[in-house]
Amino acid sequence: MCDRNEPVRWERIRKVRHFMVKAKTALAYIDEKRSFLVDLSDRIWEAAELALHETTSAKYITDALKAEGFSVEAGVGGMPTAFVATWGDGGPVIGLLGEYDALGGVSQNPVPMRDERVPGGAGHACGHNLLGAGALAAAIGLKKEMTRNEIPGTVKYFGCPAEENLSGKAFMARDGLFDECDACLTWHPGGLNQVWTGSSLANNAMNVTFHGQTAHASADPYNGRSALDAVQLMNMGVEFLREHMPGDARVHYAILDGGRQPNVVPSVAKVWYLVRSPEREQVDDIYRRVLQCADGAATMTETTYEVDLLKAIWNVLPNSPLEDILWQSMQGVGPPEFSEEEREFAREIAETFPPGNKESSINKEGLPEDERKQVLEQVLNDTLISPGPADVMMGSTDVGDVSWCCPTAQIRVACNAIGTPGHSWQYVAQAGMSIGHRGMIQAGKMLAEAAFRLMTEPETLENAQDEFQRASGGKPYESAMPPDHQPAFEQFADE
């Protein structure tokens, strides 16, 4: 079993070595399908659909999988845009996770200056158009390799909607869709080529709606009971609560409804909360205390309130054996290679980043000094970065729920200039042009190579299962959401 805290091991594997590629047919097929994959990614990028409303994007991917011989079960997890595509029979069963949802308000053309494609519209500011197409590349490449070599096993592509904000994988996990997988692999676009070895923040999201009594805000405000006052008092209570949270916990909020006009005491006000912390149990406790702030605010303002839980997800459970096989596969396939025109595009767009953003993003990675210096000199990362320390990413992902169902691991592949801000127009621009495409193709190859190794190296899967059992304590996955909780389709229905 691999021990991620063993210094000798990490010093050994951080050195880039040459690994012979095993899935040569898969990689060749991905190259053959390159134009199609790029077009698929761009069509999803153009559609730019928000969480749980990715109807067109999901259809693009399911049509492509059906054409490649996969059977598709649509509408899983209670979500019309979620699906499972399957090819093969028996074990091993390897899952590949695909995403395709966008973010609101960041529409952008693929140019290195701010230029909205659709004013006020959505954009792929986390590169999920690349993620979905890259995972599909791995799935069809793996199928081609297994067919040619008559290798038994099952390939599953999980179409996972709403990773941003509403966490579709958590609903799929609650319904047991990942339980039969021997392992799941995925990737994410980013600025570096690296195996992700750490965990993430578990979280809860909810809407809190206060109800009061309208009144004329000047003539008789004393007859009113302000729902907005309640929202503001709740928020103030949370601000004071911050001192008494774990240092790496986070609580964010956005007022969705604060009334319609200032001369009327608002009878309805609504706030959207997100509570995060490295451990699921910490989130549960902070969430309880945040709701106490809501209760206190309602008491002070003589209003009532209701809570609508949007989602609740787990932190990622890392798996060292899968990380090792991904690292070997990355070394076998190699990093993306960028043209001088793409480097010039990256240099130009980097001028729009906040000052020091590149340096701070690199410093967060905890890289050895030699690699840190190397990366600082690059505008696009065209080298492989050794697996980093097993730190907690200060963000959240519903991949966490998958990782408590079966052994799971993921990589990051360079699809944008180093230091590109997350969830930004700069991210959207690069996700819709050749810089993103190059990283996407390499990611598909890396995942296909790793998945093929898992199909043909039973000892690696056994090690991954052993690590999974040890890290999870042998406890079966339990959703953090109530059994009857439904996806929040209405959250983005009007956007």
C-alpha positions in Angstrom: 0.0 0.0 0.0 1.3 3.5 -0.8 1.9 6.0 2.0 1.5 9.5 0.8 3.4 10.8 3.8 6.5 8.8 3.1 9.1 11.4 2.1 11.4 8.9 0.3 8.5 7.8 -1.9 7.5 11.3 -3.0 11.1 12.3 -3.7 11.4 9.2 -5.8 8.3 9.6 -7.9 8.7 13.4 -8.4 11.5 12.8 -10.8 10.2 12.5 -14.4 10.9 9.2 -15.9 10.1 7.6 -19.2 7.2 5.1 -19.1 6.3 3.1 -22.2 2.8 3.8 -23.4 0.6 0.7 -23.3 -2.6 2.1 -24.8 -1.1 2.9 -28.2 -4.3 2.2 -30.1 -6.3 4.4 -27.7 -3.9 7.3 -28.2 -3.9 7.0 -31.9 -7.7 6.9 -32.0 -7.9 10.1 -30.0 -5.5 11.7 -32.5 -7.7 10.5 -35.3 -10.8 12.0 -33.6 -9.1 15.2 -32.7 -11.1 17.5 -35.1 -14.3 16.0 -33.9 -13.3 16.4 -30.2 -12.3 20.0 -30.7 -15.6 20.7 -32.4 -17.5 19.0 -29.6 -15.8 21.0 -27.0 -16.4 24.3 -28.9 -20.1 23.5 -29.4 -20.5 23.0 -25.6 -18.5 26.2 -25.1 -20.9 28.1 -27.3 -24.0 26.6 -25.6 -22.7 27.7 -22.2 -25.6 26.3 -20.1 -26.0 26.7 -16.4 -26.4 24.1 -13.7 -29.1 21.5 -14.3 -30.1 23.2 -17.6 -27.4 21.7 -19.8 -29.9 20.1 -22.2 -28.0 20.9 -25.4 -24.6 20.1 -24.0 -25.7 16.7 -22.6 -27.2 15.8 -26.0 -24.0 16.6 -27.8 -22.1 14.2 -25.6 -24.7 11.4 -25.5 -25.0 11.5 -29.3 -21.2 11.2 -29.6 -21.1 8.3 -27.2 -24.0 6.5 -28.9 -22.2 6.8 -32.2 -19.2 5.1 -30.7 -21.3 2.1 -29.5 -22.1 3.1 -25.9 -25.5 2.5 -24.5 -26.9 5.6 -22.6 -29.2 5.7 -19.6 -30.4 9.3 -19.4 -32.1 11.2 -16.6 -30.3 9.5 -13.7 -30.1 10.9 -10.2 -33.4 12.7 -10.7 -31.7 15.1 -13.2 -32.7 15.2 -16.9 -29.2 16.3 -18.0 -27.4 13.5 -16.0 -26.6 10.2 -17.7 -24.5 7.1 -17.6 -23.0 5.7 -20.9 -21.7 2.1 -20.8 -19.7 -0.1 -23.1 -18.4 -3.6 -22.4 -19.3 -6.4 -20.0 -18.0 -7.6 -16.7 -15.0 -6.4 -14.7 -13.0 -4.4 -14.2 -15.4 -1.5 -14.3 -13.6 1.9 -14.8 -15.6 5.1 -14.6 -14.7 8.4 -16.3 -16.3 11.6 -15.0 -17.4 14.3 -17.5 -18.8 17.8 -16.8 -20.4 20.4 -19.0 -22.0 23.2 -17.0 -21.1 26.8 -17.3 -21.1 29.9 -15.0 -23.3 33.0 -15.2 -22.1 36.5 -16.1 -18.8 35.6 -17.7 -19.6 35.3 -21.4 -16.5 36.0 -23.5 -15.1 35.7 -27.0 -11.9 33.8 -27.4 -9.7 36.9 -27.5 -7.2 38.2 -24.9 -9.2 41.3 -23.9 -12.6 41.7 -22.3 -15.2 41.2 -25.0 -18.6 39.7 -24.1 -19.9 37.2 -26.6 -23.4 37.5 -25.1 -24.0 40.5 -22.9 -24.6 39.3 -19.4 -24.5 35.7 -20.5 -22.9 32.5 -19.2 -19.5 31.2 -20.1 -17.2 28.2 -19.4 -15.1 29.9 -16.8 -14.0 26.6 -15.3 -13.4 24.9 -18.7 -16.0 22.2 -18.3 -16.5 22.1 -22.0 -13.0 20.8 -22.2 -13.5 18.5 -19.2 -16.5 16.8 -20.8 -14.9 16.4 -24.2 -11.6 15.3 -22.8 -13.2 12.6 -20.6 -15.2 11.4 -23.7 -11.9 11.2 -25.6 -10.6 8.8 -22.9 -13.7 6.7 -23.0 -13.8 6.2 -26.7 -10.0 5.7 -26.9 -10.2 3.1 -24.1 -13.0 1.2 -25.9 -11.0 1.1 -29.1 -8.0 -0.3 -27.3 -10.0 -3.0 -25.4 -11.8 -4.0 -28.6 -8.6 -4.4 -30.6 -6.9 -6.4 -27.9 -10.1 -8.3 -26.8 -9.7 -7.2 -23.2 -12.7 -7.8 -21.0 -14.1 -5.1 -18.8 -16.6 -2.2 -18.7 -16.1 1.5 -19.5 -18.6 3.9 -18.0 -18.8 7.6 -18.9 -20.7 9.5 -16.2 -22.4 12.7 -17.5 -22.3 14.9 -14.4 -24.3 18.1 -14.6 -24.2 21.1 -12.2 -20.7 20.7 -10.7 -20.8 24.4 -10.1 -23.1 25.4 -7.2 -25.5 22.4 -7.3 -23.3 19.3 -7.3 -25.0 16.8 -9.6 -22.5 14.0 -8.6 -23.8 14.0 -5.1 -27.3 13.1 -6.3 -25.8 10.4 -8.6 -23.8 9.0 -5.7 -26.8 9.0 -3.4 -28.5 6.8 -6.0 -25.6 4.3 -6.0 -24.5 5.0 -9.6 -20.8 4.8 -8.8 -21.0 1.8 -6.5 -20.1 -0.9 -9.1 -17.0 1.0 -10.3 -13.7 -0.5 -9.4 -12.2 3.0 -9.9 -13.1 6.4 -11.3 -10.8 8.8 -13.0 -11.3 12.4 -14.0 -9.4 15.6 -14.8 -9.7 19.4 -14.7 -8.3 22.1 -16.9 -5.8 24.4 -15.2 -2.5 26.1 -15.5 -0.3 23.2 -14.5 0.2 19.6 -15.6 0.0 17.7 -12.3 -1.6 14.9 -10.5 -4.0 16.3 -7.8 -2.9 14.6 -4.6 -4.9 16.5 -2.0 -8.4 16.8 -0.6 -11.0 19.6 -0.9 -13.6 21.4 1.2 -16.9 19.7 2.0 -19.8 22.1 1.9 -23.5 22.8 2.3 -25.4 25.4 0.3 -28.8 26.7 1.1 -31.3 29.5 0.5 -32.7 31.2 3.5 -35.9 33.2 2.9 -37.4 35.6 5.5 -41.0 36.7 5.6 -42.2 39.8 7.3 -44.9 42.5 6.9 -45.0 45.4 4.4 -45.6 49.0 5.5 -45.0 52.5 4.2 -41.3 53.0 5.0 -41.9 56.7 6.0 -45.5 57.1 7.1 -45.8 54.0 9.3 -42.6 51.9 9.3 -43.4 50.7 12.9 -46.2 48.6 11.4 -43.7 46.8 9.2 -41.5 43.8 9.9 -38.5 43.9 7.6 -37.4 40.7 6.0 -34.3 42.6 4.7 -33.4 43.5 8.3 -33.5 39.9 9.2 -31.2 39.0 6.3 -28.8 41.7 7.3 -28.8 40.6 10.9 -28.2 37.0 10.0 -25.3 38.1 7.9 -23.9 40.2 10.8 -24.3 37.2 13.1 -22.2 35.1 10.7 -19.6 37.8 10.5 -19.1 37.5 14.3 -19.2 33.7 14.1 -16.1 33.7 11.8 -13.8 34.2 14.8 -15.1 30.9 16.2 -14.8 28.7 13.1 -11.8 26.5 12.1 -9.2 28.7 10.4 -9.7 27.0 7.0 -13.5 27.1 7.1 -15.3 29.4 4.7 -18.8 30.9 4.7 -20.0 33.0 1.7 -23.4 34.5 1.0 -25.2 36.5 -1.7 -28.5 38.4 -1.2 -30.8 37.2 -3.9 -33.8 39.4 -2.9 -33.6 42.5 -0.8 -37.0 44.1 -1.6 -38.3 45.9 -4.6 -38.3 49.6 -3.6 -36.9 51.6 -0.7 -40.2 53.3 0.3 -41.8 49.9 1.2 -40.7 47.8 4.2 -39.8 44.5 2.4 -41.9 41.5 3.4 -39.7 39.0 1.6 -35.9 38.8 1.5 -33.7 35.9 0.4 -30.0 35.1 0.9 -27.9 32.2 -0.6 -25.3 30.7 1.7 -22.4 28.4 1.1 -20.7 26.8 4.1 -17.3 25.0 3.6 -14.7 23.2 5.7 -12.1 20.4 5.2 -14.2 17.8 7.1 -17.8 16.8 6.6 -18.4 16.9 10.4 -17.1 20.5 10.6 -19.5 21.6 7.9 -22.4 20.0 9.8 -21.5 21.9 13.0 -20.9 25.3 11.2 -24.1 24.9 9.2 -26.0 24.3 12.5 -24.6 27.6 13.9 -25.3 29.6 10.8 -28.9 28.5 11.0 -28.9 29.6 14.6 -27.9 33.1 13.3 -31.0 32.9 11.0 -33.1 31.9 14.0 -31.8 34.8 16.1 -32.4 37.3 13.3 -36.0 36.1 12.9 -36.5 36.5 16.6 -35.1 40.1 16.7 -37.2 41.2 13.7 -40.4 39.3 14.5 -40.2 37.6 11.1 -40.3 34.0 10.0 -37.9 32.1 7.8 -37.6 28.9 5.8 -34.4 27.1 4.7 -34.1 25.4 1.4 -31.0 23.1 1.3 -29.5 23.2 -2.2 -26.8 20.6 -1.8 -24.4 19.0 0.7 -21.2 17.3 -0.4 -18.2 15.5 1.0 -14.5 16.4 0.9 -12.3 14.4 -1.6 -10.8 11.1 -0.3 -7.4 10.8 -2.0 -6.1 7.5 -3.3 -2.3 7.1 -3.7 -2.2 4.0 -5.9 -4.5 5.7 -8.5 -2.4 8.9 -8.2 0.7 6.8 -9.0 -0.8 5.2 -12.1 -2.0 8.7 -13.3 1.5 10.1 -12.8 3.1 7.2 -14.8 0.5 7.8 -17.5 1.2 11.5 -17.6 4.9 10.8 -18.0 4.2 8.3 -20.8 1.9 10.6 -22.8 3.8 13.8 -22.1 2.5 17.4 -21.6 0.8 19.6 -24.2 3.0 21.4 -26.7 2.1 24.9 -27.5 2.8 27.0 -30.6 4.5 30.5 -30.5 1.2 32.1 -31.5 -0.4 30.4 -28.4 2.4 31.6 -26.2 1.9 35.1 -27.5 -1.9 34.9 -26.8 -1.1 33.7 -23.3 1.4 36.5 -22.7 -1.1 39.1 -23.8 -4.0 37.7 -21.7 -1.6 37.4 -18.7 -1.3 41.2 -18.7 -4.9 41.4 -17.7 -4.4 39.2 -14.6 -4.4 40.9 -11.1 -0.8 41.9 -10.1 1.1 39.0 -8.6 -1.6 36.4 -9.5 0.9 34.1 -11.3 3.3 34.1 -8.4 0.7 33.5 -5.8 -1.0 30.7 -7.7 2.4 28.9 -8.1 3.3 29.5 -4.4 0.1 27.8 -3.3 1.2 24.6 -5.0 4.1 24.0 -2.6 6.4 23.0 -5.5 10.1 22.1 -4.9 12.3 25.2 -5.5 13.7 23.8 -8.7 10.3 23.3 -10.2 9.0 26.6 -8.9 11.7 28.5 -10.6 11.1 26.6 -13.8 7.4 27.3 -13.8 7.9 31.0 -13.0 9.8 31.3 -16.2 6.9 29.8 -18.3 3.7 31.5 -19.5 2.2 28.1 -20.5 3.2 25.0 -18.6 4.6 22.6 -21.1 6.4 20.4 -18.5 5.2 17.9 -16.0 5.0 19.0 -12.4 5.6 16.4 -9.8 2.8 15.3 -7.5 2.5 17.9 -4.7 1.9 17.6 -1.0 -1.5 16.2 0.1 -2.9 19.6 1.1 -6.5 20.7 1.2 -7.6 22.7 -1.9 -9.4 25.8 -0.8 -12.3 25.0 -3.1 -15.0 22.3 -3.4 -15.9 19.7 -5.9 -18.6 17.0 -6.0 -15.9 14.6 -7.1 -15.6 14.2 -3.3 -18.9 12.2 -3.1 -17.6 9.9 -5.9 -14.4 9.3 -3.9 -16.3 8.0 -1.0 -18.1 5.5 -3.2 -15.1 4.0 -5.0 -11.3 4.7 -5.4 -11.1 8.0 -7.3 -8.3 10.2 -8.5 -7.8 13.1 -10.9 -5.2 15.2 -12.8 -4.9 18.8 -13.9 -3.7 19.6 -17.4 -2.5 22.9 -18.7 -5.3 24.6 -20.7 -4.6 28.2 -19.9 -1.8 30.6 -19.0 -0.3 30.1 -15.6 -2.1 32.3 -13.1 -5.3 32.5 -14.9 -8.0 33.5 -12.3 -10.6 30.8 -11.7 -14.2 31.6 -12.8 -13.0 34.5 -14.9 -13.5 35.8 -18.5 -9.8 35.0 -19.1 -10.6 31.4 -18.3 -13.5 31.4 -20.8 -11.4 32.9 -23.6 -8.8 30.2 -23.3 -11.3 27.4 -23.0 -12.7 28.3 -26.4 -9.5 28.3 -28.4 -6.5 26.2 -29.2 -4.7 26.6 -25.9 -7.5 24.8 -24.2 -7.9 22.3 -27.0 -4.3 21.1 -26.7 -4.6 20.4 -23.0 -7.9 18.7 -23.5 -6.5 16.2 -26.1 -3.5 15.4 -23.8 -5.8 14.9 -20.8 -7.9 12.5 -22.8 -4.8 10.5 -23.7 -3.5 10.5 -20.1 -6.8 9.2 -18.8 -7.1 6.6 -21.4 -3.6 5.3 -20.7 -4.3 5.2 -16.9 -7.6 3.5 -17.4 -6.1 0.9 -19.7 -3.4 0.2 -17.1 -6.1 -0.3 -14.5 -7.9 -2.7 -16.8 -4.8 -4.8 -17.3 -3.0 -4.5 -13.9 -5.2 -6.2 -11.3 -2.6 -5.6 -8.6 -3.0 -1.8 -9.0 -6.7 -2.0 -8.6 -6.3 -4.2 -5.5 -3.9 -1.7 -4.0 -6.4 1.1 -4.8 -9.2 -0.8 -3.1 -7.0 -1.5 0.0 -6.2 2.2 0.2 -9.9 3.1 -0.2 -10.9 0.8 2.6 -8.3 2.1 4.9 -9.0 5.8 4.2 -12.8 5.4 4.4 -12.6 3.2 7.5 -14.5 0.6 5.6 -17.7 2.6 6.1 -20.2 2.6 3.2 -20.9 6.0 1.6 -23.7 8.0 3.2 -25.1 11.0 1.4 -24.9 14.3 3.4 -28.3 15.1 1.9 -31.7 13.9 3.1 -33.0 10.9 1.1 -35.9 12.9 -0.3 -34.0 16.0 -1.2 -34.4 17.0 -4.9 -32.1 18.9 -7.2 -32.7 22.7 -7.1 -33.8 23.2 -10.8 -35.3 26.6 -10.0 -32.1 28.1 -8.8 -31.0 29.1 -12.3 -34.4 28.7 -14.1 -34.6 32.4 -15.0 -31.1 32.9 -16.2 
